[in-house]
């Protein structure tokens, strides 16, 4: 620690005018930490250790010392001798002592190139002595490297659930006479059978349809002997398979004539019976009576006996409900391949309203043009307004186009449709980009699990709050300018350079400038000069920035440095 006499340029506690003030205060020492001052979390923390030597302050003397950061006065500290009156920091005449001064002041732009000065007054016996402190510089201000943070808060596009190939099914039904498993000729002319045949013909010509299986299930109505009905349902399944293969032959569908079939007999169809009963025109009281019989009697024989005892009710069931249960169902399962990427893009322009929600959301991802993305998402929002993803994604594209007000409106609409973490993150991005850090952090706290973008956005807030280790953690493994900045601010200079060189900013103006700062902190003048030259070549305005940047203060008299900045 260097001693200064009362005329020293960096003397904290007295000034040259005190030479004529009865030698009340003399030979102080100081230490400013850090020097230059630094901004962290939008504030400048000032710490000055003031050491008074033996006999440095007279016993009845006192002094009011006020540090000045530029034109901003910091809090005043009072130092007084052991016999002085007042509430100041008492320093013994012998052996002297030390006072640690601290203050925190909100950063102002004028602080970037300010000096930390001291001024003050000296008193004896409570009266100010003639003369005053000479304004004296004690430190430089201010390193503002945290303000290099890019406020590139990231938004999230809600994902689609598009599947190119989907499993679909189609079905047809053959009805049988009571106790029979013979397919009647008239059944083959029913509308659903004709439709099935037409579908098979179309599927044969359509390469996007791949039949996987045809399952034929036989059923019996719940009257008659149970064992016979079980056998009858199996026979009906086999009869339905033969009929289906004949239909496929007529449709010239090769696949449906092969062994893609499975058959099963399900016996008496009580589930189907309840369904058809509910759909029938029978009055509700009678329906409830039949249902009670079904639920009370688990034995099939007893159950049928009780139903037959209902007289007209049973007759109605036999004519209008049981007939629909004597059937075989032909269920064809197939893979349907949807539009190709090129087809989706073409359809989205020609007939966008024909696309499904998932097709629209996926098609938007196929274009890098923001206007085209926006058009498709807007179609999706119009056609599917009750899905939050459509409004969210409209907002995300508007955000990318820097249309913040419109983006915010869409994010709010998305979140009103469904409270969701993705839109909360995106609203946080709006708040962060507009400077409302408190709101951004509140929303990010509600966006947990939405994606890595949430952590990245937290990282920006961490830098702004001066929490650099947290920022490094939140930026994750991705090499970005902001991560490199966080590493630099966290005193990991080499790691910062490594990250920059692996990022998209390896050869950008800000990338080179950040590497120059890292070299300055490591006292590597050659690296400072080389990187600043590259930064200036990319952005000439950085030359004036570097000239006043306190990161480079130690090189202010270095010819290599001054040669490139002046």
C-alpha positions as CSV (number, residue, x, y, z in Angstrom):
1,X,0.0,0.0,0.0
2,X,1.5,3.3,-1.1
3,X,1.7,6.3,1.2
4,X,0.8,9.7,0.0
5,X,1.5,13.1,1.5
6,X,-1.3,15.8,1.6
7,X,-0.4,16.9,-1.9
8,X,-0.7,13.4,-3.4
9,X,-3.1,13.1,-6.4
10,X,-4.7,9.9,-5.0
11,X,-5.0,11.1,-1.4
12,X,-8.3,10.2,0.1
13,X,-8.8,12.1,3.3
14,X,-7.2,15.5,3.0
15,X,-6.5,18.0,0.3
16,X,-3.7,20.5,-0.4
17,X,-5.6,23.3,1.3
18,X,-5.1,21.6,4.7
19,X,-1.5,22.5,4.7
20,X,-2.6,25.8,6.3
21,X,-5.2,24.3,8.7
22,X,-3.1,23.7,11.8
23,X,-2.1,20.2,10.7
24,X,-5.3,18.8,12.1
25,X,-5.3,15.8,9.7
26,X,-2.3,14.3,7.9
27,X,-0.6,11.5,6.1
28,X,-3.6,9.3,5.4
29,X,-3.4,6.1,3.4
30,X,-6.2,4.6,1.2
31,X,-7.2,1.6,-0.8
32,X,-10.2,1.6,-3.2
33,X,-11.7,-1.9,-4.0
34,X,-12.1,-2.5,-6.8
35,X,-10.2,0.1,-8.8
36,X,-11.5,0.9,-11.4
37,X,-15.0,0.6,-9.9
38,X,-17.4,-1.9,-11.5
39,X,-21.1,-2.1,-12.1
40,X,-22.8,-5.3,-11.0
41,X,-26.6,-5.8,-10.9
42,X,-27.1,-2.1,-12.0
43,X,-25.3,-0.8,-9.0
44,X,-21.8,0.4,-8.2
45,X,-20.3,-0.8,-4.9
46,X,-17.7,1.4,-3.4
47,X,-15.3,0.3,-0.7
48,X,-12.5,2.6,0.5
49,X,-10.2,1.6,3.3
50,X,-8.9,4.8,5.0
51,X,-5.9,4.4,7.3
52,X,-4.9,7.2,9.6
53,X,-1.3,6.9,10.9
54,X,0.0,7.6,14.4
55,X,-0.9,11.2,15.3
56,X,-2.8,11.4,12.0
57,X,-5.8,13.3,13.5
58,X,-5.7,15.8,16.4
59,X,-7.6,14.7,19.5
60,X,-10.3,17.5,19.2
61,X,-10.4,17.5,15.4
62,X,-13.1,16.0,13.1
63,X,-13.6,15.8,9.3
64,X,-16.6,15.2,7.1
65,X,-15.4,13.4,4.0
66,X,-17.8,13.0,1.0
67,X,-16.8,10.8,-2.0
68,X,-18.0,12.0,-5.4
69,X,-18.7,9.7,-8.3
70,X,-18.8,12.1,-11.1
71,X,-21.4,14.7,-10.1
72,X,-23.1,12.3,-7.7
73,X,-22.3,12.7,-4.0
74,X,-22.1,9.5,-2.1
75,X,-22.8,9.3,1.6
76,X,-20.7,11.4,3.9
77,X,-18.5,9.8,6.5
78,X,-17.3,11.6,9.7
79,X,-13.9,10.9,11.3
80,X,-13.1,12.4,14.6
81,X,-10.3,12.5,17.2
82,X,-10.6,10.8,20.6
83,X,-11.7,14.0,22.4
84,X,-13.9,15.5,19.7
85,X,-17.7,15.7,20.2
86,X,-20.0,14.0,17.8
87,X,-21.0,10.6,16.5
88,X,-18.3,10.0,14.0
89,X,-15.7,7.2,13.7
90,X,-13.3,7.8,16.6
91,X,-9.6,7.5,15.8
92,X,-7.1,7.4,18.6
93,X,-4.4,10.0,18.4
94,X,-1.9,7.3,19.1
95,X,-1.6,4.8,17.4
96,X,-4.1,6.0,14.7
97,X,-6.5,3.6,13.1
98,X,-8.6,2.6,10.0
99,X,-12.1,3.3,8.8
100,X,-13.7,1.1,6.1
101,X,-16.1,3.2,4.0
102,X,-18.8,1.4,1.9
103,X,-21.6,2.7,-0.2
104,X,-23.8,1.4,-3.1
105,X,-25.2,3.7,-5.7
106,X,-27.5,3.0,-8.7
107,X,-25.5,3.1,-12.0
108,X,-25.9,6.1,-14.2
109,X,-24.5,6.3,-17.8
110,X,-22.3,9.3,-16.7
111,X,-20.4,6.9,-14.4
112,X,-18.8,5.1,-17.3
113,X,-16.0,7.7,-17.6
114,X,-16.2,9.4,-14.3
115,X,-13.6,9.7,-11.5
116,X,-14.1,8.8,-7.9
117,X,-13.1,12.0,-6.0
118,X,-13.2,13.1,-2.4
119,X,-14.1,16.4,-0.9
120,X,-14.8,17.4,2.7
121,X,-14.6,19.8,5.6
122,X,-12.3,19.9,8.7
123,X,-13.6,21.0,12.2
124,X,-12.0,21.8,15.5
125,X,-14.2,22.3,18.6
126,X,-17.2,22.0,16.4
127,X,-16.2,24.9,14.2
128,X,-15.2,24.6,10.6
129,X,-11.7,25.7,10.0
130,X,-10.8,28.0,7.2
131,X,-9.9,26.2,4.0
132,X,-11.4,23.1,2.5
133,X,-10.5,19.9,0.8
134,X,-9.1,20.1,-2.6
135,X,-11.1,17.8,-4.8
136,X,-8.8,14.8,-5.2
137,X,-9.1,11.8,-7.4
138,X,-8.8,8.4,-5.7
139,X,-10.0,5.9,-8.3
140,X,-11.3,5.5,-11.8
141,X,-14.8,4.5,-12.8
142,X,-16.5,2.5,-14.2
143,X,-16.1,-1.0,-15.8
144,X,-19.5,-1.7,-17.3
145,X,-18.8,-5.0,-19.1
146,X,-22.0,-6.7,-17.8
147,X,-23.9,-4.3,-20.0
148,X,-22.6,-6.2,-23.0
149,X,-25.2,-8.8,-22.3
150,X,-27.4,-9.5,-25.4
151,X,-31.1,-9.1,-24.4
152,X,-31.9,-11.8,-27.0
153,X,-34.6,-13.4,-24.9
154,X,-35.8,-16.5,-26.6
155,X,-39.4,-17.5,-27.4
156,X,-40.7,-21.0,-27.9
157,X,-42.8,-22.3,-30.8
158,X,-45.3,-24.9,-29.5
159,X,-44.6,-28.2,-31.2
160,X,-47.0,-30.0,-33.6
161,X,-48.1,-33.6,-33.1
162,X,-48.0,-34.3,-36.9
163,X,-47.5,-37.9,-37.9
164,X,-46.8,-38.6,-41.6
165,X,-48.1,-42.2,-41.2
166,X,-51.2,-42.8,-39.1
167,X,-53.0,-46.0,-38.3
168,X,-56.7,-45.8,-39.5
169,X,-59.6,-48.2,-39.7
170,X,-62.7,-48.7,-41.7
171,X,-65.5,-51.2,-41.0
172,X,-68.5,-52.9,-42.6
173,X,-71.2,-55.2,-41.2
174,X,-73.0,-58.3,-42.3
175,X,-76.3,-59.3,-40.6
176,X,-77.7,-62.8,-40.3
177,X,-81.0,-64.5,-39.7
178,X,-81.8,-65.9,-36.3
179,X,-79.7,-69.0,-35.6
180,X,-78.0,-68.8,-39.0
181,X,-74.5,-68.1,-40.3
182,X,-75.3,-68.0,-44.0
183,X,-74.6,-64.7,-45.8
184,X,-77.7,-63.7,-47.6
185,X,-77.3,-62.2,-51.1
186,X,-79.1,-59.1,-50.2
187,X,-76.5,-58.3,-47.5
188,X,-73.9,-58.0,-50.2
189,X,-75.9,-55.1,-51.7
190,X,-76.1,-53.1,-48.5
191,X,-74.7,-49.6,-48.5
192,X,-71.9,-50.3,-46.1
193,X,-70.7,-53.4,-48.0
194,X,-70.8,-51.5,-51.4
195,X,-68.8,-48.7,-49.7
196,X,-66.3,-51.2,-48.4
197,X,-65.8,-52.7,-51.8
198,X,-65.3,-49.2,-53.3
199,X,-62.8,-48.4,-50.6
200,X,-60.9,-51.6,-51.3
201,X,-60.8,-50.7,-55.0
202,X,-59.5,-47.2,-54.2
203,X,-56.9,-48.5,-51.7
204,X,-55.5,-50.9,-54.4
205,X,-54.7,-47.8,-56.6
206,X,-53.5,-45.6,-53.7
207,X,-49.8,-46.2,-52.7
208,X,-50.4,-44.2,-49.5
209,X,-52.8,-46.9,-48.1
210,X,-51.2,-50.1,-46.7
211,X,-53.6,-52.6,-45.3
212,X,-52.2,-54.2,-42.1
213,X,-55.0,-56.5,-41.0
214,X,-58.6,-57.4,-41.5
215,X,-60.3,-58.7,-38.3
216,X,-63.7,-60.3,-38.6
217,X,-65.7,-60.6,-35.3
218,X,-68.9,-62.7,-35.0
219,X,-71.7,-62.0,-32.5
220,X,-74.9,-63.7,-31.4
221,X,-78.0,-62.1,-29.8
222,X,-78.7,-62.9,-26.1
223,X,-81.4,-65.5,-26.6
224,X,-81.0,-69.2,-27.1
225,X,-78.5,-71.6,-25.6
226,X,-75.2,-70.1,-24.6
227,X,-73.0,-72.9,-26.1
228,X,-74.9,-72.8,-29.4
229,X,-74.6,-69.0,-29.5
230,X,-70.8,-69.2,-28.9
231,X,-70.4,-71.6,-31.8
232,X,-72.8,-69.6,-34.0
233,X,-70.7,-66.4,-33.4
234,X,-67.6,-68.2,-34.5
235,X,-69.4,-69.5,-37.6
236,X,-70.5,-66.0,-38.5
237,X,-66.9,-64.7,-38.2
238,X,-65.8,-67.4,-40.7
239,X,-68.6,-66.6,-43.0
240,X,-67.8,-62.9,-42.8
241,X,-64.2,-63.7,-43.7
242,X,-65.2,-65.6,-46.8
243,X,-67.6,-62.8,-47.8
244,X,-64.9,-60.2,-47.3
245,X,-62.4,-62.1,-49.5
246,X,-65.1,-62.2,-52.2
247,X,-65.6,-58.5,-51.9
248,X,-61.8,-57.9,-52.2
249,X,-61.8,-60.1,-55.3
250,X,-64.5,-58.0,-56.9
251,X,-62.6,-54.9,-55.9
252,X,-59.4,-56.4,-57.4
253,X,-57.6,-55.7,-54.1
254,X,-54.7,-58.1,-53.9
255,X,-53.8,-57.5,-50.3
256,X,-57.3,-58.1,-49.0
257,X,-57.3,-61.5,-50.6
258,X,-54.3,-62.8,-48.7
259,X,-54.0,-64.1,-45.1
260,X,-54.2,-60.7,-43.4
261,X,-57.3,-62.0,-41.7
262,X,-58.1,-62.9,-38.1
263,X,-61.4,-64.2,-36.9
264,X,-63.0,-64.5,-33.5
265,X,-66.4,-65.3,-32.1
266,X,-67.6,-63.2,-29.2
267,X,-70.7,-65.1,-28.3
268,X,-73.8,-63.3,-27.0
269,X,-73.3,-59.5,-27.3
270,X,-74.7,-58.0,-24.1
271,X,-72.6,-54.8,-24.5
272,X,-74.1,-54.3,-28.0
273,X,-77.5,-55.2,-26.6
274,X,-77.4,-52.3,-24.1
275,X,-76.2,-49.9,-26.7
276,X,-79.0,-50.8,-29.2
277,X,-81.6,-50.8,-26.3
278,X,-80.6,-47.3,-25.4
279,X,-81.0,-46.2,-29.1
280,X,-84.3,-47.9,-29.5
281,X,-87.8,-46.3,-29.5
282,X,-88.9,-48.3,-26.4
283,X,-90.2,-46.1,-23.6
284,X,-87.7,-45.4,-20.8
285,X,-89.5,-47.4,-18.1
286,X,-89.4,-50.5,-20.2
287,X,-85.7,-49.9,-21.0
288,X,-84.9,-49.6,-17.3
289,X,-86.8,-52.8,-16.6
290,X,-84.8,-54.8,-19.2
291,X,-81.5,-53.3,-17.8
292,X,-82.5,-54.4,-14.3
293,X,-83.1,-57.9,-15.5
294,X,-79.7,-58.0,-17.2
295,X,-77.9,-56.7,-14.1
296,X,-79.8,-58.9,-11.6
297,X,-79.3,-62.3,-13.4
298,X,-75.7,-63.3,-14.4
299,X,-76.7,-66.8,-15.5
300,X,-77.5,-66.6,-19.2
301,X,-80.3,-69.2,-19.1
302,X,-82.1,-67.4,-16.2
303,X,-81.6,-64.0,-17.9
304,X,-83.2,-65.2,-21.1
305,X,-86.1,-66.8,-19.2
306,X,-86.8,-63.5,-17.4
307,X,-86.7,-61.6,-20.7
308,X,-89.1,-64.0,-22.4
309,X,-91.5,-63.5,-19.5
310,X,-91.8,-59.8,-20.4
311,X,-94.2,-60.7,-23.2
312,X,-94.6,-57.8,-25.6
313,X,-91.4,-56.3,-24.4
314,X,-89.5,-59.4,-25.5
315,X,-91.3,-59.4,-28.8
316,X,-90.2,-55.9,-29.4
317,X,-86.7,-56.7,-28.6
318,X,-86.7,-59.8,-30.9
319,X,-87.9,-57.7,-33.8
320,X,-86.1,-54.4,-33.3
321,X,-82.9,-55.1,-31.2
322,X,-81.8,-58.7,-31.5
323,X,-81.7,-58.5,-35.3
324,X,-79.0,-55.9,-35.2
325,X,-76.9,-58.1,-32.9
326,X,-76.8,-61.2,-35.2
327,X,-73.8,-60.0,-37.2
328,X,-70.2,-60.1,-38.1
329,X,-68.1,-57.0,-38.2
330,X,-65.3,-56.6,-40.8
331,X,-62.7,-54.2,-39.4
332,X,-59.9,-53.2,-41.7
333,X,-56.8,-51.6,-40.1
334,X,-54.4,-49.8,-42.4
335,X,-51.5,-47.3,-42.4
336,X,-52.3,-44.0,-44.2
337,X,-49.3,-42.0,-45.4
338,X,-50.2,-38.3,-45.5
339,X,-48.9,-35.5,-47.7
340,X,-45.3,-35.2,-48.5
341,X,-43.5,-32.0,-47.5
342,X,-43.8,-30.5,-50.9
343,X,-47.5,-31.5,-51.1
344,X,-48.1,-29.9,-47.8
345,X,-46.5,-26.6,-48.9
346,X,-48.5,-26.6,-52.1
347,X,-51.8,-27.4,-50.4
348,X,-51.2,-24.8,-47.7
349,X,-51.1,-22.2,-50.4
350,X,-53.9,-23.5,-52.7
351,X,-56.4,-24.8,-50.1
352,X,-55.1,-24.2,-46.6
353,X,-58.5,-24.7,-45.0
354,X,-58.4,-28.3,-46.1
355,X,-55.4,-29.1,-43.8
356,X,-55.7,-30.4,-40.3
357,X,-54.4,-28.5,-37.3
358,X,-51.3,-30.7,-37.0
359,X,-50.6,-30.5,-40.7
360,X,-50.7,-26.7,-40.6
361,X,-48.4,-26.5,-37.5
362,X,-46.0,-28.9,-39.2
363,X,-46.1,-27.2,-42.6
364,X,-45.1,-23.9,-41.0
365,X,-41.8,-25.5,-39.8
366,X,-40.9,-26.3,-43.4
367,X,-40.3,-22.7,-44.3
368,X,-37.5,-20.4,-43.1
369,X,-39.3,-17.3,-44.3
370,X,-40.9,-15.6,-41.4
371,X,-43.7,-14.1,-43.5
372,X,-44.7,-17.5,-44.8
373,X,-44.5,-19.0,-41.3
374,X,-46.8,-16.2,-40.1
375,X,-49.3,-16.8,-42.9
376,X,-49.7,-20.5,-42.1
377,X,-49.9,-20.0,-38.3
378,X,-52.5,-17.3,-38.9
379,X,-54.6,-19.8,-40.9
380,X,-54.2,-22.3,-38.1
381,X,-55.3,-19.6,-35.5
382,X,-58.4,-18.8,-37.6
383,X,-59.4,-22.4,-38.2
384,X,-58.5,-23.7,-34.8
385,X,-58.9,-20.8,-32.3
386,X,-59.3,-23.1,-29.3
387,X,-55.8,-24.5,-29.5
388,X,-53.4,-22.3,-27.6
389,X,-50.5,-23.4,-29.9
390,X,-51.9,-21.5,-32.9
391,X,-51.9,-18.1,-31.1
392,X,-48.7,-18.7,-29.4
393,X,-46.9,-19.5,-32.6
394,X,-48.3,-16.4,-34.3
395,X,-46.9,-14.4,-31.4
396,X,-43.5,-16.1,-31.7
397,X,-43.1,-15.2,-35.3
398,X,-44.2,-11.6,-34.6
399,X,-41.6,-11.5,-31.8
400,X,-38.9,-12.6,-34.3
401,X,-40.1,-9.8,-36.6
402,X,-39.7,-7.3,-33.7
403,X,-43.4,-6.6,-33.6
404,X,-43.5,-6.7,-29.8
405,X,-47.0,-5.3,-29.2
406,X,-48.7,-7.7,-31.6
407,X,-46.6,-10.6,-30.3
408,X,-47.6,-9.8,-26.7
409,X,-51.3,-9.7,-27.6
410,X,-51.1,-13.2,-29.2
411,X,-49.1,-14.7,-26.2
412,X,-51.8,-13.4,-23.9
413,X,-54.5,-14.8,-26.0
414,X,-52.8,-18.2,-26.1
415,X,-52.5,-18.2,-22.4
416,X,-56.1,-17.3,-22.0
417,X,-57.1,-20.3,-24.1
418,X,-54.9,-22.5,-21.9
419,X,-52.7,-21.5,-19.1
420,X,-49.3,-22.9,-20.2
421,X,-45.6,-22.5,-19.5
422,X,-44.6,-21.9,-23.1
423,X,-46.7,-18.7,-23.4
424,X,-45.5,-17.7,-20.0
425,X,-41.9,-17.9,-21.2
426,X,-42.7,-15.9,-24.2
427,X,-44.4,-13.2,-22.2
428,X,-41.3,-13.2,-20.0
429,X,-39.3,-12.6,-23.2
430,X,-41.5,-9.6,-24.0
431,X,-41.0,-8.2,-20.5
432,X,-37.3,-8.8,-20.5
433,X,-36.7,-7.2,-23.9
434,X,-38.7,-4.2,-22.8
435,X,-36.6,-3.8,-19.6
436,X,-39.1,-5.1,-17.1
437,X,-36.8,-7.5,-15.4
438,X,-39.0,-8.1,-12.3
439,X,-41.9,-9.1,-14.5
440,X,-39.7,-11.3,-16.7
441,X,-38.4,-13.2,-13.7
442,X,-41.9,-13.6,-12.3
443,X,-43.1,-15.2,-15.5
444,X,-40.0,-17.3,-15.9
445,X,-40.8,-18.8,-12.5
446,X,-44.1,-19.9,-14.0
447,X,-42.6,-21.3,-17.2
448,X,-40.7,-24.2,-15.6
449,X,-40.4,-27.2,-18.0
450,X,-41.3,-25.3,-21.1
451,X,-37.8,-25.8,-22.7
452,X,-34.2,-24.8,-22.6
453,X,-35.2,-21.3,-23.7
454,X,-36.4,-20.7,-20.2
455,X,-33.0,-21.4,-18.7
456,X,-31.3,-19.2,-21.4
457,X,-33.7,-16.4,-20.5
458,X,-32.9,-16.9,-16.8
459,X,-29.2,-16.6,-17.7
460,X,-29.8,-13.2,-19.1
461,X,-31.5,-12.1,-15.9
462,X,-28.7,-13.6,-13.9
463,X,-26.1,-11.4,-15.6
464,X,-28.3,-8.4,-15.1
465,X,-28.6,-9.3,-11.4
466,X,-24.9,-9.8,-11.1
467,X,-25.3,-13.6,-10.4
468,X,-22.6,-14.8,-12.9
469,X,-22.2,-18.4,-11.7
470,X,-25.9,-18.9,-11.9
471,X,-25.8,-17.4,-15.4
472,X,-23.1,-19.8,-16.5
473,X,-25.1,-22.8,-15.3
474,X,-28.4,-21.6,-16.9
475,X,-26.8,-21.0,-20.3
476,X,-26.0,-24.8,-20.3
477,X,-23.7,-26.4,-22.9
478,X,-24.6,-24.2,-25.8
479,X,-21.7,-21.9,-26.9
480,X,-23.1,-18.4,-27.0
481,X,-21.9,-14.8,-26.6
482,X,-23.9,-14.5,-23.4
483,X,-22.4,-17.6,-21.9
484,X,-18.9,-16.4,-22.7
485,X,-19.8,-13.1,-21.1
486,X,-21.0,-14.8,-18.0
487,X,-17.8,-16.9,-17.8
488,X,-15.7,-13.8,-18.2
489,X,-17.6,-12.0,-15.4
490,X,-17.2,-15.1,-13.3
491,X,-13.4,-14.8,-13.7
492,X,-13.0,-17.7,-16.1
493,X,-11.3,-15.8,-18.9
494,X,-9.9,-18.8,-20.7
495,X,-13.2,-20.6,-20.7
496,X,-14.9,-17.4,-22.0
497,X,-12.5,-17.3,-25.0
498,X,-13.0,-21.0,-25.7
499,X,-16.8,-20.5,-25.7
500,X,-16.7,-17.5,-28.0
501,X,-14.5,-19.4,-30.4
502,X,-17.1,-22.2,-30.5
503,X,-20.0,-19.8,-31.0
504,X,-21.6,-17.9,-33.9
505,X,-19.8,-14.8,-32.5
506,X,-16.3,-16.2,-33.1
507,X,-15.6,-13.6,-35.7
508,X,-18.2,-11.0,-34.9
509,X,-17.4,-7.5,-33.7
510,X,-18.7,-8.2,-30.2
511,X,-17.0,-11.5,-30.1
512,X,-13.6,-10.0,-30.9
513,X,-14.2,-7.2,-28.4
514,X,-15.0,-9.7,-25.6
515,X,-11.9,-11.6,-26.4
516,X,-9.9,-8.4,-26.1
517,X,-11.3,-7.8,-22.6
518,X,-10.3,-11.3,-21.6
519,X,-6.8,-10.7,-22.8
520,X,-6.7,-7.3,-21.0
521,X,-7.7,-9.1,-17.8
522,X,-4.9,-11.5,-18.4
523,X,-2.5,-8.7,-19.2
524,X,-1.9,-9.9,-22.8
525,X,-1.3,-6.7,-24.8
526,X,-0.7,-8.5,-28.1
527,X,-4.1,-10.3,-27.8
528,X,-5.8,-7.0,-26.8
529,X,-4.4,-5.2,-29.9
530,X,-5.1,-8.1,-32.3
531,X,-8.7,-8.6,-31.2
532,X,-9.5,-4.9,-31.0
533,X,-8.2,-4.5,-34.6
534,X,-10.5,-7.2,-35.7
535,X,-13.4,-5.7,-33.8
536,X,-12.9,-2.3,-35.3
537,X,-12.8,-3.7,-38.8
538,X,-16.2,-5.2,-38.2
539,X,-17.6,-2.1,-36.3
540,X,-15.8,1.1,-36.4
541,X,-17.8,2.7,-33.6
542,X,-16.1,0.4,-31.1
543,X,-12.9,2.4,-31.4
544,X,-14.3,5.2,-29.4
545,X,-15.8,2.7,-26.9
546,X,-12.4,1.1,-26.4
547,X,-10.7,4.4,-25.9
548,X,-12.8,5.1,-22.8
549,X,-13.4,1.5,-21.6
550,X,-11.9,1.1,-18.2
551,X,-11.2,-2.6,-19.0
552,X,-8.2,-1.2,-21.0
553,X,-7.1,1.5,-18.5
554,X,-3.8,-0.2,-17.7
555,X,-2.8,0.2,-21.3
556,X,-3.6,3.9,-21.6
557,X,0.0,4.7,-22.1
558,X,0.9,1.7,-24.2
559,X,2.0,2.7,-27.7
560,X,0.5,-0.4,-29.3
561,X,-2.8,0.2,-27.7
562,X,-3.0,4.0,-28.3
563,X,-1.9,3.4,-31.8
564,X,-5.1,1.6,-32.7
565,X,-7.6,3.5,-30.6
566,X,-6.5,7.1,-31.3
